[in-house]
């Protein structure tokens, strides 16, 4: 599992955010587009792309996209 592929997959669930702004250090909650629907899309993406069940608590306890990536990587 590569971080670049994960970041691309995350960028794909966003409609209005420039993909170039999505990095490992991105604090996803600070994105204008971040809301509960985006969180559900992230959970669905983790399940579809990586066969990982990501929980809401795991998202809440994360700050950056790298935190989410590490959770998914460790569960995969």
CHARMM internal coordinates of N, CA and C (Angstrom, degrees):
IC EDIT
DIST 1 N 1 CA 1.4462
DIST 1 CA 1 C 1.5330
ANGL 1 N 1 CA 1 C 108.50
DIST 1 C 2 N 1.3025
ANGL 1 CA 1 C 2 N 114.79
DIHE 1 N 1 CA 1 C 2 N 126.87
DIST 2 N 2 CA 1.4638
ANGL 1 C 2 N 2 CA 121.68
DIHE 1 CA 1 C 2 N 2 CA -177.08
DIST 2 CA 2 C 1.5265
ANGL 2 N 2 CA 2 C 110.75
DIHE 1 C 2 N 2 CA 2 C -107.56
DIST 2 C 3 N 1.3231
ANGL 2 CA 2 C 3 N 115.73
DIHE 2 N 2 CA 2 C 3 N 140.21
DIST 3 N 3 CA 1.4639
ANGL 2 C 3 N 3 CA 120.69
DIHE 2 CA 2 C 3 N 3 CA 179.05
DIST 3 CA 3 C 1.5234
ANGL 3 N 3 CA 3 C 110.87
DIHE 2 C 3 N 3 CA 3 C -63.16
DIST 3 C 4 N 1.3255
ANGL 3 CA 3 C 4 N 118.31
DIHE 3 N 3 CA 3 C 4 N -35.60
DIST 4 N 4 CA 1.4726
ANGL 3 C 4 N 4 CA 120.08
DIHE 3 CA 3 C 4 N 4 CA -178.53
DIST 4 CA 4 C 1.5240
ANGL 4 N 4 CA 4 C 111.04
DIHE 3 C 4 N 4 CA 4 C -64.26
DIST 4 C 5 N 1.3305
ANGL 4 CA 4 C 5 N 116.86
DIHE 4 N 4 CA 4 C 5 N -39.69
DIST 5 N 5 CA 1.4696
ANGL 4 C 5 N 5 CA 119.98
DIHE 4 CA 4 C 5 N 5 CA 177.98
DIST 5 CA 5 C 1.5210
ANGL 5 N 5 CA 5 C 110.30
DIHE 4 C 5 N 5 CA 5 C -67.12
DIST 5 C 6 N 1.3273
ANGL 5 CA 5 C 6 N 116.78
DIHE 5 N 5 CA 5 C 6 N -40.65
DIST 6 N 6 CA 1.4574
ANGL 5 C 6 N 6 CA 120.43
DIHE 5 CA 5 C 6 N 6 CA 177.88
DIST 6 CA 6 C 1.5276
ANGL 6 N 6 CA 6 C 110.96
DIHE 5 C 6 N 6 CA 6 C -61.25
DIST 6 C 7 N 1.3245
ANGL 6 CA 6 C 7 N 116.77
DIHE 6 N 6 CA 6 C 7 N -45.29
DIST 7 N 7 CA 1.4637
ANGL 6 C 7 N 7 CA 120.19
DIHE 6 CA 6 C 7 N 7 CA 179.97
DIST 7 CA 7 C 1.5234
ANGL 7 N 7 CA 7 C 111.53
DIHE 6 C 7 N 7 CA 7 C -63.28
DIST 7 C 8 N 1.3217
ANGL 7 CA 7 C 8 N 116.82
DIHE 7 N 7 CA 7 C 8 N -38.03
DIST 8 N 8 CA 1.4706
ANGL 7 C 8 N 8 CA 120.01
DIHE 7 CA 7 C 8 N 8 CA 176.40
DIST 8 CA 8 C 1.5167
ANGL 8 N 8 CA 8 C 110.08
DIHE 7 C 8 N 8 CA 8 C -64.57
DIST 8 C 9 N 1.3338
ANGL 8 CA 8 C 9 N 117.15
DIHE 8 N 8 CA 8 C 9 N -43.97
DIST 9 N 9 CA 1.4687
ANGL 8 C 9 N 9 CA 120.69
DIHE 8 CA 8 C 9 N 9 CA 178.64
DIST 9 CA 9 C 1.5247
ANGL 9 N 9 CA 9 C 111.03
DIHE 8 C 9 N 9 CA 9 C -61.64
DIST 9 C 10 N 1.3328
ANGL 9 CA 9 C 10 N 116.57
DIHE 9 N 9 CA 9 C 10 N -40.24
DIST 10 N 10 CA 1.4644
ANGL 9 C 10 N 10 CA 119.49
DIHE 9 CA 9 C 10 N 10 CA 177.60
DIST 10 CA 10 C 1.5269
ANGL 10 N 10 CA 10 C 110.37
DIHE 9 C 10 N 10 CA 10 C -64.99
DIST 10 C 11 N 1.3151
ANGL 10 CA 10 C 11 N 116.89
DIHE 10 N 10 CA 10 C 11 N -45.34
DIST 11 N 11 CA 1.4692
ANGL 10 C 11 N 11 CA 120.73
DIHE 10 CA 10 C 11 N 11 CA 179.51
DIST 11 CA 11 C 1.5254
ANGL 11 N 11 CA 11 C 111.20
DIHE 10 C 11 N 11 CA 11 C -59.81
DIST 11 C 12 N 1.3297
ANGL 11 CA 11 C 12 N 116.40
DIHE 11 N 11 CA 11 C 12 N -33.03
DIST 12 N 12 CA 1.4706
ANGL 11 C 12 N 12 CA 120.67
DIHE 11 CA 11 C 12 N 12 CA -179.35
DIST 12 CA 12 C 1.5246
ANGL 12 N 12 CA 12 C 112.93
DIHE 11 C 12 N 12 CA 12 C -66.97
DIST 12 C 13 N 1.3378
ANGL 12 CA 12 C 13 N 117.81
DIHE 12 N 12 CA 12 C 13 N -23.46
DIST 13 N 13 CA 1.4694
ANGL 12 C 13 N 13 CA 118.44
DIHE 12 CA 12 C 13 N 13 CA 179.30
DIST 13 CA 13 C 1.5231
ANGL 13 N 13 CA 13 C 111.82
DIHE 12 C 13 N 13 CA 13 C -84.76
DIST 13 C 14 N 1.3296
ANGL 13 CA 13 C 14 N 116.80
DIHE 13 N 13 CA 13 C 14 N -7.91
DIST 14 N 14 CA 1.4563
ANGL 13 C 14 N 14 CA 121.50
DIHE 13 CA 13 C 14 N 14 CA 178.22
DIST 14 CA 14 C 1.5203
ANGL 14 N 14 CA 14 C 109.78
DIHE 13 C 14 N 14 CA 14 C -96.49
DIST 14 C 15 N 1.3178
ANGL 14 CA 14 C 15 N 115.82
DIHE 14 N 14 CA 14 C 15 N 141.90
DIST 15 N 15 CA 1.4578
ANGL 14 C 15 N 15 CA 120.04
DIHE 14 CA 14 C 15 N 15 CA -178.73
DIST 15 CA 15 C 1.5296
ANGL 15 N 15 CA 15 C 112.85
DIHE 14 C 15 N 15 CA 15 C -96.27
DIST 15 C 16 N 1.3162
ANGL 15 CA 15 C 16 N 116.85
DIHE 15 N 15 CA 15 C 16 N -39.26
DIST 16 N 16 CA 1.4597
ANGL 15 C 16 N 16 CA 120.26
DIHE 15 CA 15 C 16 N 16 CA -169.49
DIST 16 CA 16 C 1.5183
ANGL 16 N 16 CA 16 C 115.27
DIHE 15 C 16 N 16 CA 16 C -111.81
DIST 16 C 17 N 1.3241
ANGL 16 CA 16 C 17 N 117.27
DIHE 16 N 16 CA 16 C 17 N -2.45
DIST 17 N 17 CA 1.4590
ANGL 16 C 17 N 17 CA 120.53
DIHE 16 CA 16 C 17 N 17 CA -177.57
DIST 17 CA 17 C 1.5244
ANGL 17 N 17 CA 17 C 110.22
DIHE 16 C 17 N 17 CA 17 C -96.60
DIST 17 C 18 N 1.3186
ANGL 17 CA 17 C 18 N 116.01
DIHE 17 N 17 CA 17 C 18 N 130.96
DIST 18 N 18 CA 1.4611
ANGL 17 C 18 N 18 CA 122.00
DIHE 17 CA 17 C 18 N 18 CA 179.07
DIST 18 CA 18 C 1.5253
ANGL 18 N 18 CA 18 C 109.27
DIHE 17 C 18 N 18 CA 18 C -63.20
DIST 18 C 19 N 1.3163
ANGL 18 CA 18 C 19 N 116.98
DIHE 18 N 18 CA 18 C 19 N 126.40
DIST 19 N 19 CA 1.4653
ANGL 18 C 19 N 19 CA 122.26
DIHE 18 CA 18 C 19 N 19 CA -178.16
DIST 19 CA 19 C 1.5254
ANGL 19 N 19 CA 19 C 111.92
DIHE 18 C 19 N 19 CA 19 C -59.21
DIST 19 C 20 N 1.3240
ANGL 19 CA 19 C 20 N 117.93
DIHE 19 N 19 CA 19 C 20 N -26.38
DIST 20 N 20 CA 1.4634
ANGL 19 C 20 N 20 CA 121.14
DIHE 19 CA 19 C 20 N 20 CA 178.89
DIST 20 CA 20 C 1.5266
ANGL 20 N 20 CA 20 C 112.40
DIHE 19 C 20 N 20 CA 20 C -67.39
DIST 20 C 21 N 1.3241
ANGL 20 CA 20 C 21 N 116.94
DIHE 20 N 20 CA 20 C 21 N -18.46
DIST 21 N 21 CA 1.4594
ANGL 20 C 21 N 21 CA 121.18
DIHE 20 CA 20 C 21 N 21 CA 179.41
DIST 21 CA 21 C 1.5300
ANGL 21 N 21 CA 21 C 112.60
DIHE 20 C 21 N 21 CA 21 C -85.06
DIST 21 C 22 N 1.3242
ANGL 21 CA 21 C 22 N 116.66
DIHE 21 N 21 CA 21 C 22 N -8.39
DIST 22 N 22 CA 1.4641
ANGL 21 C 22 N 22 CA 121.72
DIHE 21 CA 21 C 22 N 22 CA -177.05
DIST 22 CA 22 C 1.5278
ANGL 22 N 22 CA 22 C 108.98
DIHE 21 C 22 N 22 CA 22 C -90.81
DIST 22 C 23 N 1.3440
ANGL 22 CA 22 C 23 N 115.54
DIHE 22 N 22 CA 22 C 23 N 112.03
DIST 23 N 23 CA 1.4614
ANGL 22 C 23 N 23 CA 121.82
DIHE 22 CA 22 C 23 N 23 CA 178.85
DIST 23 CA 23 C 1.5261
ANGL 23 N 23 CA 23 C 108.81
DIHE 22 C 23 N 23 CA 23 C -131.50
DIST 23 C 24 N 1.3070
ANGL 23 CA 23 C 24 N 115.78
DIHE 23 N 23 CA 23 C 24 N 174.95
DIST 24 N 24 CA 1.4625
ANGL 23 C 24 N 24 CA 120.79
DIHE 23 CA 23 C 24 N 24 CA 177.46
DIST 24 CA 24 C 1.5262
ANGL 24 N 24 CA 24 C 111.06
DIHE 23 C 24 N 24 CA 24 C -59.06
DIST 24 C 25 N 1.3137
ANGL 24 CA 24 C 25 N 116.95
DIHE 24 N 24 CA 24 C 25 N -34.46
DIST 25 N 25 CA 1.4546
ANGL 24 C 25 N 25 CA 121.73
DIHE 24 CA 24 C 25 N 25 CA -176.12
DIST 25 CA 25 C 1.5261
ANGL 25 N 25 CA 25 C 113.43
DIHE 24 C 25 N 25 CA 25 C -84.15
DIST 25 C 26 N 1.3232
ANGL 25 CA 25 C 26 N 117.67
DIHE 25 N 25 CA 25 C 26 N -5.99
DIST 26 N 26 CA 1.4553
ANGL 25 C 26 N 26 CA 120.96
DIHE 25 CA 25 C 26 N 26 CA -178.09
DIST 26 CA 26 C 1.5261
ANGL 26 N 26 CA 26 C 110.13
DIHE 25 C 26 N 26 CA 26 C -57.98
DIST 26 C 27 N 1.3360
ANGL 26 CA 26 C 27 N 115.06
DIHE 26 N 26 CA 26 C 27 N 126.59
DIST 27 N 27 CA 1.4629
ANGL 26 C 27 N 27 CA 120.84
DIHE 26 CA 26 C 27 N 27 CA 173.08
DIST 27 CA 27 C 1.5272
ANGL 27 N 27 CA 27 C 105.10
DIHE 26 C 27 N 27 CA 27 C -87.24
DIST 27 C 28 N 1.3263
ANGL 27 CA 27 C 28 N 114.67
DIHE 27 N 27 CA 27 C 28 N 100.67
DIST 28 N 28 CA 1.4637
ANGL 27 C 28 N 28 CA 120.00
DIHE 27 CA 27 C 28 N 28 CA -169.61
DIST 28 CA 28 C 1.5217
ANGL 28 N 28 CA 28 C 112.46
DIHE 27 C 28 N 28 CA 28 C -59.92
DIST 28 C 29 N 1.3272
ANGL 28 CA 28 C 29 N 118.64
DIHE 28 N 28 CA 28 C 29 N -32.71
DIST 29 N 29 CA 1.4654
ANGL 28 C 29 N 29 CA 120.94
DIHE 28 CA 28 C 29 N 29 CA -179.79
DIST 29 CA 29 C 1.5375
ANGL 29 N 29 CA 29 C 111.81
DIHE 28 C 29 N 29 CA 29 C -66.70
DIST 29 C 30 N 1.3277
ANGL 29 CA 29 C 30 N 117.45
DIHE 29 N 29 CA 29 C 30 N -19.81
DIST 30 N 30 CA 1.4621
ANGL 29 C 30 N 30 CA 121.17
DIHE 29 CA 29 C 30 N 30 CA 179.21
DIST 30 CA 30 C 1.5246
ANGL 30 N 30 CA 30 C 112.52
DIHE 29 C 30 N 30 CA 30 C -82.45
DIST 30 C 31 N 1.3174
ANGL 30 CA 30 C 31 N 117.38
DIHE 30 N 30 CA 30 C 31 N -9.53
DIST 31 N 31 CA 1.4656
ANGL 30 C 31 N 31 CA 120.50
DIHE 30 CA 30 C 31 N 31 CA 178.61
DIST 31 CA 31 C 1.5275
ANGL 31 N 31 CA 31 C 109.35
DIHE 30 C 31 N 31 CA 31 C -70.46
DIST 31 C 32 N 1.3358
ANGL 31 CA 31 C 32 N 116.49
DIHE 31 N 31 CA 31 C 32 N 135.99
DIST 32 N 32 CA 1.4614
ANGL 31 C 32 N 32 CA 120.90
DIHE 31 CA 31 C 32 N 32 CA 179.15
DIST 32 CA 32 C 1.5204
ANGL 32 N 32 CA 32 C 111.67
DIHE 31 C 32 N 32 CA 32 C -56.38
DIST 32 C 33 N 1.3027
ANGL 32 CA 32 C 33 N 115.36
DIHE 32 N 32 CA 32 C 33 N -31.56
DIST 33 N 33 CA 1.4586
ANGL 32 C 33 N 33 CA 122.12
DIHE 32 CA 32 C 33 N 33 CA -174.74
DIST 33 CA 33 C 1.5396
ANGL 33 N 33 CA 33 C 113.63
DIHE 32 C 33 N 33 CA 33 C -82.65
DIST 33 C 34 N 1.3373
ANGL 33 CA 33 C 34 N 117.59
DIHE 33 N 33 CA 33 C 34 N -9.76
DIST 34 N 34 CA 1.4577
ANGL 33 C 34 N 34 CA 120.64
DIHE 33 CA 33 C 34 N 34 CA -175.81
DIST 34 CA 34 C 1.5252
ANGL 34 N 34 CA 34 C 110.59
DIHE 33 C 34 N 34 CA 34 C -71.94
DIST 34 C 35 N 1.3304
ANGL 34 CA 34 C 35 N 115.47
DIHE 34 N 34 CA 34 C 35 N 126.41
DIST 35 N 35 CA 1.4635
ANGL 34 C 35 N 35 CA 122.10
DIHE 34 CA 34 C 35 N 35 CA 175.38
DIST 35 CA 35 C 1.5295
ANGL 35 N 35 CA 35 C 108.05
DIHE 34 C 35 N 35 CA 35 C -156.77
DIST 35 C 36 N 1.3038
ANGL 35 CA 35 C 36 N 117.18
DIHE 35 N 35 CA 35 C 36 N -174.81
DIST 36 N 36 CA 1.4681
ANGL 35 C 36 N 36 CA 120.19
DIHE 35 CA 35 C 36 N 36 CA -176.63
DIST 36 CA 36 C 1.5274
ANGL 36 N 36 CA 36 C 111.55
DIHE 35 C 36 N 36 CA 36 C -64.35
DIST 36 C 37 N 1.3085
ANGL 36 CA 36 C 37 N 117.69
DIHE 36 N 36 CA 36 C 37 N -32.72
DIST 37 N 37 CA 1.4684
ANGL 36 C 37 N 37 CA 120.38
DIHE 36 CA 36 C 37 N 37 CA 178.69
DIST 37 CA 37 C 1.5344
ANGL 37 N 37 CA 37 C 110.92
DIHE 36 C 37 N 37 CA 37 C -68.51
DIST 37 C 38 N 1.3188
ANGL 37 CA 37 C 38 N 116.49
DIHE 37 N 37 CA 37 C 38 N -37.88
DIST 38 N 38 CA 1.4580
ANGL 37 C 38 N 38 CA 120.47
DIHE 37 CA 37 C 38 N 38 CA 176.51
DIST 38 CA 38 C 1.5251
ANGL 38 N 38 CA 38 C 110.23
DIHE 37 C 38 N 38 CA 38 C -66.40
DIST 38 C 39 N 1.3272
ANGL 38 CA 38 C 39 N 116.60
DIHE 38 N 38 CA 38 C 39 N -38.27
DIST 39 N 39 CA 1.4676
ANGL 38 C 39 N 39 CA 120.31
DIHE 38 CA 38 C 39 N 39 CA 176.78
DIST 39 CA 39 C 1.5292
ANGL 39 N 39 CA 39 C 110.65
DIHE 38 C 39 N 39 CA 39 C -61.23
DIST 39 C 40 N 1.3208
ANGL 39 CA 39 C 40 N 116.61
DIHE 39 N 39 CA 39 C 40 N -42.47
DIST 40 N 40 CA 1.4680
ANGL 39 C 40 N 40 CA 120.20
DIHE 39 CA 39 C 40 N 40 CA 177.11
DIST 40 CA 40 C 1.5220
ANGL 40 N 40 CA 40 C 111.12
DIHE 39 C 40 N 40 CA 40 C -64.36
DIST 40 C 41 N 1.3186
ANGL 40 CA 40 C 41 N 116.60
DIHE 40 N 40 CA 40 C 41 N -37.31
DIST 41 N 41 CA 1.4659
ANGL 40 C 41 N 41 CA 120.29
DIHE 40 CA 40 C 41 N 41 CA 177.29
DIST 41 CA 41 C 1.5265
ANGL 41 N 41 CA 41 C 110.76
DIHE 40 C 41 N 41 CA 41 C -65.19
DIST 41 C 42 N 1.3354
ANGL 41 CA 41 C 42 N 116.86
DIHE 41 N 41 CA 41 C 42 N -37.07
DIST 42 N 42 CA 1.4645
ANGL 41 C 42 N 42 CA 121.14
DIHE 41 CA 41 C 42 N 42 CA 176.73
DIST 42 CA 42 C 1.5302
ANGL 42 N 42 CA 42 C 110.46
DIHE 41 C 42 N 42 CA 42 C -64.55
DIST 42 C 43 N 1.3213
ANGL 42 CA 42 C 43 N 116.83
DIHE 42 N 42 CA 42 C 43 N -43.05
DIST 43 N 43 CA 1.4668
ANGL 42 C 43 N 43 CA 121.09
DIHE 42 CA 42 C 43 N 43 CA 177.63
DIST 43 CA 43 C 1.5231
ANGL 43 N 43 CA 43 C 110.30
DIHE 42 C 43 N 43 CA 43 C -61.38
DIST 43 C 44 N 1.3351
ANGL 43 CA 43 C 44 N 116.33
DIHE 43 N 43 CA 43 C 44 N -43.92
DIST 44 N 44 CA 1.4682
ANGL 43 C 44 N 44 CA 120.95
DIHE 43 CA 43 C 44 N 44 CA 179.28
DIST 44 CA 44 C 1.5255
ANGL 44 N 44 CA 44 C 111.04
DIHE 43 C 44 N 44 CA 44 C -64.87
DIST 44 C 45 N 1.3425
ANGL 44 CA 44 C 45 N 116.96
DIHE 44 N 44 CA 44 C 45 N -40.82
DIST 45 N 45 CA 1.4640
ANGL 44 C 45 N 45 CA 120.65
DIHE 44 CA 44 C 45 N 45 CA 179.14
DIST 45 CA 45 C 1.5270
ANGL 45 N 45 CA 45 C 111.01
DIHE 44 C 45 N 45 CA 45 C -63.10
DIST 45 C 46 N 1.3303
ANGL 45 CA 45 C 46 N 117.25
DIHE 45 N 45 CA 45 C 46 N -42.33
DIST 46 N 46 CA 1.4660
ANGL 45 C 46 N 46 CA 121.02
DIHE 45 CA 45 C 46 N 46 CA 178.85
DIST 46 CA 46 C 1.5250
ANGL 46 N 46 CA 46 C 110.56
DIHE 45 C 46 N 46 CA 46 C -61.50
DIST 46 C 47 N 1.3167
ANGL 46 CA 46 C 47 N 115.89
DIHE 46 N 46 CA 46 C 47 N -39.18
DIST 47 N 47 CA 1.4693
ANGL 46 C 47 N 47 CA 120.73
DIHE 46 CA 46 C 47 N 47 CA 179.81
DIST 47 CA 47 C 1.5283
ANGL 47 N 47 CA 47 C 111.18
DIHE 46 C 47 N 47 CA 47 C -69.80
DIST 47 C 48 N 1.3233
ANGL 47 CA 47 C 48 N 117.08
DIHE 47 N 47 CA 47 C 48 N -47.21
DIST 48 N 48 CA 1.4619
ANGL 47 C 48 N 48 CA 121.28
DIHE 47 CA 47 C 48 N 48 CA -176.07
DIST 48 CA 48 C 1.5300
ANGL 48 N 48 CA 48 C 112.97
DIHE 47 C 48 N 48 CA 48 C -71.11
DIST 48 C 49 N 1.3333
ANGL 48 CA 48 C 49 N 116.45
DIHE 48 N 48 CA 48 C 49 N -45.04
DIST 49 N 49 CA 1.4688
ANGL 48 C 49 N 49 CA 120.52
DIHE 48 CA 48 C 49 N 49 CA -174.20
DIST 49 CA 49 C 1.5236
ANGL 49 N 49 CA 49 C 113.57
DIHE 48 C 49 N 49 CA 49 C -83.14
DIST 49 C 50 N 1.3469
ANGL 49 CA 49 C 50 N 116.11
DIHE 49 N 49 CA 49 C 50 N -33.04
DIST 50 N 50 CA 1.4664
ANGL 49 C 50 N 50 CA 119.39
DIHE 49 CA 49 C 50 N 50 CA -171.01
DIST 50 CA 50 C 1.5291
ANGL 50 N 50 CA 50 C 113.32
DIHE 49 C 50 N 50 CA 50 C -124.01
DIST 50 C 51 N 1.3428
ANGL 50 CA 50 C 51 N 116.88
DIHE 50 N 50 CA 50 C 51 N -1.04
DIST 51 N 51 CA 1.4639
ANGL 50 C 51 N 51 CA 122.03
DIHE 50 CA 50 C 51 N 51 CA -178.81
DIST 51 CA 51 C 1.5327
ANGL 51 N 51 CA 51 C 110.71
DIHE 50 C 51 N 51 CA 51 C 55.35
DIST 51 C 52 N 1.3337
ANGL 51 CA 51 C 52 N 115.35
DIHE 51 N 51 CA 51 C 52 N 43.08
DIST 52 N 52 CA 1.4575
ANGL 51 C 52 N 52 CA 122.54
DIHE 51 CA 51 C 52 N 52 CA -178.98
DIST 52 CA 52 C 1.5236
ANGL 52 N 52 CA 52 C 108.74
DIHE 51 C 52 N 52 CA 52 C -122.41
DIST 52 C 53 N 1.3161
ANGL 52 CA 52 C 53 N 116.00
DIHE 52 N 52 CA 52 C 53 N 134.30
DIST 53 N 53 CA 1.4624
ANGL 52 C 53 N 53 CA 121.85
DIHE 52 CA 52 C 53 N 53 CA 176.32
DIST 53 CA 53 C 1.5246
ANGL 53 N 53 CA 53 C 108.38
DIHE 52 C 53 N 53 CA 53 C -90.67
DIST 53 C 54 N 1.3163
ANGL 53 CA 53 C 54 N 116.02
DIHE 53 N 53 CA 53 C 54 N 102.46
DIST 54 N 54 CA 1.4530
ANGL 53 C 54 N 54 CA 122.96
DIHE 53 CA 53 C 54 N 54 CA 178.63
DIST 54 CA 54 C 1.5214
ANGL 54 N 54 CA 54 C 107.68
DIHE 53 C 54 N 54 CA 54 C -91.14
DIST 54 C 55 N 1.3265
ANGL 54 CA 54 C 55 N 117.43
DIHE 54 N 54 CA 54 C 55 N 133.78
DIST 55 N 55 CA 1.4648
ANGL 54 C 55 N 55 CA 120.30
DIHE 54 CA 54 C 55 N 55 CA -177.53
DIST 55 CA 55 C 1.5243
ANGL 55 N 55 CA 55 C 111.19
DIHE 54 C 55 N 55 CA 55 C -102.11
DIST 55 C 56 N 1.3102
ANGL 55 CA 55 C 56 N 114.41
DIHE 55 N 55 CA 55 C 56 N 160.74
DIST 56 N 56 CA 1.4515
ANGL 55 C 56 N 56 CA 120.14
DIHE 55 CA 55 C 56 N 56 CA 176.22
DIST 56 CA 56 C 1.5179
ANGL 56 N 56 CA 56 C 111.87
DIHE 55 C 56 N 56 CA 56 C -61.39
DIST 56 C 57 N 1.3314
ANGL 56 CA 56 C 57 N 117.12
DIHE 56 N 56 CA 56 C 57 N -37.52
DIST 57 N 57 CA 1.4671
ANGL 56 C 57 N 57 CA 120.70
DIHE 56 CA 56 C 57 N 57 CA 178.57
DIST 57 CA 57 C 1.5285
ANGL 57 N 57 CA 57 C 111.43
DIHE 56 C 57 N 57 CA 57 C -64.34
DIST 57 C 58 N 1.3281
ANGL 57 CA 57 C 58 N 116.64
DIHE 57 N 57 CA 57 C 58 N -36.52
DIST 58 N 58 CA 1.4631
ANGL 57 C 58 N 58 CA 119.84
DIHE 57 CA 57 C 58 N 58 CA 177.63
DIST 58 CA 58 C 1.5242
ANGL 58 N 58 CA 58 C 110.89
DIHE 57 C 58 N 58 CA 58 C -66.11
DIST 58 C 59 N 1.3187
ANGL 58 CA 58 C 59 N 116.38
DIHE 58 N 58 CA 58 C 59 N -38.32
DIST 59 N 59 CA 1.4652
ANGL 58 C 59 N 59 CA 120.11
DIHE 58 CA 58 C 59 N 59 CA 177.26
DIST 59 CA 59 C 1.5282
ANGL 59 N 59 CA 59 C 109.51
DIHE 58 C 59 N 59 CA 59 C -66.96
DIST 59 C 60 N 1.3405
ANGL 59 CA 59 C 60 N 116.55
DIHE 59 N 59 CA 59 C 60 N -44.91
DIST 60 N 60 CA 1.4657
ANGL 59 C 60 N 60 CA 120.47
DIHE 59 CA 59 C 60 N 60 CA -179.47
DIST 60 CA 60 C 1.5248
ANGL 60 N 60 CA 60 C 112.29
DIHE 59 C 60 N 60 CA 60 C -60.46
DIST 60 C 61 N 1.3207
ANGL 60 CA 60 C 61 N 116.75
DIHE 60 N 60 CA 60 C 61 N -34.33
DIST 61 N 61 CA 1.4615
ANGL 60 C 61 N 61 CA 119.77
DIHE 60 CA 60 C 61 N 61 CA -177.15
DIST 61 CA 61 C 1.5308
ANGL 61 N 61 CA 61 C 112.57
DIHE 60 C 61 N 61 CA 61 C -84.95
DIST 61 C 62 N 1.3096
ANGL 61 CA 61 C 62 N 117.15
DIHE 61 N 61 CA 61 C 62 N -1.35
DIST 62 N 62 CA 1.4651
ANGL 61 C 62 N 62 CA 122.10
DIHE 61 CA 61 C 62 N 62 CA -179.33
DIST 62 CA 62 C 1.5185
ANGL 62 N 62 CA 62 C 110.54
DIHE 61 C 62 N 62 CA 62 C -99.48
DIST 62 C 63 N 1.3244
ANGL 62 CA 62 C 63 N 114.98
DIHE 62 N 62 CA 62 C 63 N 151.30
DIST 63 N 63 CA 1.4585
ANGL 62 C 63 N 63 CA 120.39
DIHE 62 CA 62 C 63 N 63 CA 177.48
DIST 63 CA 63 C 1.5213
ANGL 63 N 63 CA 63 C 111.92
DIHE 62 C 63 N 63 CA 63 C -110.79
DIST 63 C 64 N 1.3259
ANGL 63 CA 63 C 64 N 115.77
DIHE 63 N 63 CA 63 C 64 N -49.19
DIST 64 N 64 CA 1.4657
ANGL 63 C 64 N 64 CA 119.84
DIHE 63 CA 63 C 64 N 64 CA -175.29
DIST 64 CA 64 C 1.5278
ANGL 64 N 64 CA 64 C 110.56
DIHE 63 C 64 N 64 CA 64 C -110.15
DIST 64 C 65 N 1.3024
ANGL 64 CA 64 C 65 N 114.34
DIHE 64 N 64 CA 64 C 65 N 168.80
DIST 65 N 65 CA 1.4679
ANGL 64 C 65 N 65 CA 118.56
DIHE 64 CA 64 C 65 N 65 CA 175.55
DIST 65 CA 65 C 1.5179
ANGL 65 N 65 CA 65 C 110.88
DIHE 64 C 65 N 65 CA 65 C -65.47
DIST 65 C 66 N 1.3191
ANGL 65 CA 65 C 66 N 117.39
DIHE 65 N 65 CA 65 C 66 N -28.98
DIST 66 N 66 CA 1.4565
ANGL 65 C 66 N 66 CA 119.45
DIHE 65 CA 65 C 66 N 66 CA 176.78
DIST 66 CA 66 C 1.5287
ANGL 66 N 66 CA 66 C 110.62
DIHE 65 C 66 N 66 CA 66 C -63.91
DIST 66 C 67 N 1.3316
ANGL 66 CA 66 C 67 N 117.89
DIHE 66 N 66 CA 66 C 67 N -35.87
DIST 67 N 67 CA 1.4664
ANGL 66 C 67 N 67 CA 121.11
DIHE 66 CA 66 C 67 N 67 CA 176.32
DIST 67 CA 67 C 1.5299
ANGL 67 N 67 CA 67 C 110.54
DIHE 66 C 67 N 67 CA 67 C -60.30
DIST 67 C 68 N 1.3259
ANGL 67 CA 67 C 68 N 116.32
DIHE 67 N 67 CA 67 C 68 N -44.98
DIST 68 N 68 CA 1.4674
ANGL 67 C 68 N 68 CA 120.85
DIHE 67 CA 67 C 68 N 68 CA 178.94
DIST 68 CA 68 C 1.5249
ANGL 68 N 68 CA 68 C 109.89
DIHE 67 C 68 N 68 CA 68 C -64.64
DIST 68 C 69 N 1.3316
ANGL 68 CA 68 C 69 N 116.27
DIHE 68 N 68 CA 68 C 69 N -43.99
DIST 69 N 69 CA 1.4557
ANGL 68 C 69 N 69 CA 120.94
DIHE 68 CA 68 C 69 N 69 CA 178.69
DIST 69 CA 69 C 1.5260
ANGL 69 N 69 CA 69 C 110.63
DIHE 68 C 69 N 69 CA 69 C -57.10
DIST 69 C 70 N 1.3232
ANGL 69 CA 69 C 70 N 117.90
DIHE 69 N 69 CA 69 C 70 N -45.34
DIST 70 N 70 CA 1.4589
ANGL 69 C 70 N 70 CA 121.55
DIHE 69 CA 69 C 70 N 70 CA -179.15
DIST 70 CA 70 C 1.5266
ANGL 70 N 70 CA 70 C 111.94
DIHE 69 C 70 N 70 CA 70 C -63.58
DIST 70 C 71 N 1.3172
ANGL 70 CA 70 C 71 N 117.08
DIHE 70 N 70 CA 70 C 71 N -39.08
DIST 71 N 71 CA 1.4689
ANGL 70 C 71 N 71 CA 120.78
DIHE 70 CA 70 C 71 N 71 CA 177.35
DIST 71 CA 71 C 1.5207
ANGL 71 N 71 CA 71 C 109.52
DIHE 70 C 71 N 71 CA 71 C -61.94
DIST 71 C 72 N 1.3256
ANGL 71 CA 71 C 72 N 116.54
DIHE 71 N 71 CA 71 C 72 N -48.91
DIST 72 N 72 CA 1.4633
ANGL 71 C 72 N 72 CA 120.92
DIHE 71 CA 71 C 72 N 72 CA -178.77
DIST 72 CA 72 C 1.5317
ANGL 72 N 72 CA 72 C 110.00
DIHE 71 C 72 N 72 CA 72 C -63.11
DIST 72 C 73 N 1.3294
ANGL 72 CA 72 C 73 N 117.01
DIHE 72 N 72 CA 72 C 73 N -44.87
DIST 73 N 73 CA 1.4618
ANGL 72 C 73 N 73 CA 121.30
DIHE 72 CA 72 C 73 N 73 CA -179.18
DIST 73 CA 73 C 1.5432
ANGL 73 N 73 CA 73 C 111.00
DIHE 72 C 73 N 73 CA 73 C -60.42
DIST 73 C 74 N 1.3209
ANGL 73 CA 73 C 74 N 116.37
DIHE 73 N 73 CA 73 C 74 N -42.02
DIST 74 N 74 CA 1.4551
ANGL 73 C 74 N 74 CA 120.01
DIHE 73 CA 73 C 74 N 74 CA -179.15
DIST 74 CA 74 C 1.5162
ANGL 74 N 74 CA 74 C 113.31
DIHE 73 C 74 N 74 CA 74 C -70.96
DIST 74 C 75 N 1.3260
ANGL 74 CA 74 C 75 N 116.93
DIHE 74 N 74 CA 74 C 75 N -24.66
DIST 75 N 75 CA 1.4719
ANGL 74 C 75 N 75 CA 120.51
DIHE 74 CA 74 C 75 N 75 CA 178.92
DIST 75 CA 75 C 1.5201
ANGL 75 N 75 CA 75 C 112.56
DIHE 74 C 75 N 75 CA 75 C -89.03
DIST 75 C 76 N 1.3330
ANGL 75 CA 75 C 76 N 116.18
DIHE 75 N 75 CA 75 C 76 N -20.12
DIST 76 N 76 CA 1.4795
ANGL 75 C 76 N 76 CA 119.87
DIHE 75 CA 75 C 76 N 76 CA -175.52
DIST 76 CA 76 C 1.5196
ANGL 76 N 76 CA 76 C 111.64
DIHE 75 C 76 N 76 CA 76 C -72.12
END
COOR INIT
IC SEED 1 N 1 CA 1 C
IC BUILD
